[in-house]
């Protein structure tokens, strides 16, 4: 994270999450936890097929795993400062495969103060080891009233 002081949060403030490297095992575990056994995530022979203009070339990680690592990044930042993760919207851009390493980061784009809280919007990106954007999104968080001063 760029800074941990509440009063330093303003547009441009950046946070970074932990890197994650999916494996066949973690993808399988997510299948079991989510009850989503789509062959996209499990069957290499199925993934050799054509999906219109898309060729995956092997199994891919669930897009919701991106959602999870983004949520972890937000919680790791917000919990120690008394903030709350309120909303997250994401879009998957590039498939993530076993052997990739992805890392989320966020940038505060705006702040809005009310009598009882300070709300921040963050632009979210998840990039892989090739610096390709694999997911994008927007998060809204609620910060303590002292934030953003």
C-alpha positions in Angstrom: 0.0 0.0 0.0 1.1 3.5 -0.7 0.2 4.9 2.7 -1.6 3.7 5.8 -2.5 7.1 7.3 -6.3 7.9 7.0 -5.6 11.6 6.3 -3.4 10.7 3.2 -6.3 9.2 1.3 -7.2 11.4 -1.7 -7.6 11.0 -5.4 -4.5 9.2 -6.8 -4.0 7.2 -3.5 -3.0 3.7 -4.5 -3.3 0.3 -2.9 -1.8 -3.1 -4.0 -2.9 -6.6 -3.2 -1.0 -9.8 -2.8 0.0 -11.7 -5.9 -1.8 -14.9 -6.6 -0.5 -17.8 -8.8 -3.3 -20.2 -9.7 -2.5 -23.9 -10.1 -4.6 -26.7 -11.3 -5.2 -27.6 -7.7 -6.4 -24.1 -6.7 -8.7 -24.0 -9.7 -10.1 -27.4 -8.8 -10.6 -26.3 -5.2 -12.6 -23.3 -6.4 -14.7 -25.6 -8.5 -15.5 -27.6 -5.4 -16.1 -24.5 -3.2 -18.4 -22.8 -5.8 -20.1 -25.9 -7.1 -19.1 -24.7 -10.6 -17.7 -27.7 -12.5 -17.7 -26.0 -15.9 -15.2 -27.9 -18.2 -13.5 -24.6 -18.9 -11.9 -25.0 -15.5 -11.3 -28.7 -15.5 -11.0 -30.4 -18.9 -8.0 -29.8 -21.1 -9.5 -31.9 -24.0 -12.6 -29.8 -23.9 -10.5 -26.6 -24.0 -8.7 -27.8 -27.2 -12.0 -27.0 -29.0 -13.0 -23.8 -30.7 -15.2 -21.3 -28.9 -16.0 -19.1 -31.9 -13.1 -16.7 -32.3 -11.6 -17.7 -28.9 -8.9 -20.4 -28.4 -8.0 -20.8 -24.8 -5.4 -23.5 -25.2 -6.1 -25.1 -21.8 -8.1 -24.7 -18.7 -8.6 -21.3 -17.2 -9.1 -19.9 -13.7 -12.6 -18.9 -12.6 -13.2 -15.1 -13.1 -14.6 -15.0 -9.6 -11.2 -15.7 -8.3 -10.2 -12.3 -9.5 -13.2 -10.9 -7.5 -11.9 -12.7 -4.5 -8.3 -11.4 -4.7 -9.7 -7.9 -5.2 -11.9 -8.2 -2.2 -9.0 -9.5 -0.1 -6.9 -6.4 -1.2 -9.7 -4.1 -0.2 -10.3 -5.8 3.2 -6.6 -5.9 4.0 -6.4 -2.1 3.4 -9.7 -1.2 5.0 -10.0 -3.3 8.2 -7.0 -1.8 10.0 -8.2 1.8 9.3 -11.9 1.1 10.2 -13.2 1.2 6.7 -15.8 -1.0 5.0 -16.0 -2.5 1.5 -19.4 -1.5 0.1 -19.5 -2.4 -3.6 -17.4 -4.0 -6.3 -18.1 -4.4 -10.0 -15.6 -6.2 -12.2 -15.1 -7.3 -15.9 -12.9 -10.1 -17.0 -10.6 -9.1 -19.9 -8.0 -11.9 -20.4 -8.1 -15.5 -19.2 -5.8 -16.5 -16.4 -4.2 -20.0 -16.7 -2.3 -22.2 -14.3 1.3 -20.8 -14.1 0.2 -17.2 -14.4 0.7 -14.7 -11.5 -1.8 -12.0 -11.0 -1.9 -9.0 -8.7 -4.7 -6.5 -8.0 -4.2 -2.8 -7.5 -6.6 0.1 -7.0 -6.4 3.9 -7.3 -8.8 6.3 -5.6 -10.6 8.2 -8.3 -12.8 10.4 -6.1 -13.9 11.1 -2.5 -17.3 12.2 -1.2 -17.9 13.3 2.3 -21.1 13.2 4.3 -21.8 14.1 7.9 -21.1 10.6 9.0 -18.6 9.1 6.6 -16.2 9.5 3.7 -16.8 7.4 0.6 -14.1 6.6 -2.0 -14.4 5.2 -5.5 -11.4 3.2 -6.7 -10.5 2.1 -10.2 -9.4 -1.5 -10.0 -7.1 -3.5 -12.2 -5.7 -7.0 -12.0 -2.6 -7.6 -14.1 -0.7 -10.7 -14.9 3.1 -11.3 -15.0 3.2 -9.9 -18.6 1.6 -6.7 -17.4 -1.6 -7.5 -19.3 -4.8 -6.3 -17.6 -6.9 -9.5 -16.9 -9.7 -7.8 -15.0 -11.0 -4.2 -14.4 -13.5 -2.8 -12.1 -14.7 -0.2 -9.7 -15.0 -0.4 -5.9 -16.8 1.9 -3.5 -15.6 1.9 0.1 -16.7 3.7 3.2 -13.9 5.3 5.2 -13.9 6.8 8.7 -15.0 10.4 8.7 -11.4 11.5 9.5 -10.2 10.1 6.1 -9.6 12.3 3.1 -8.8 15.5 5.0 
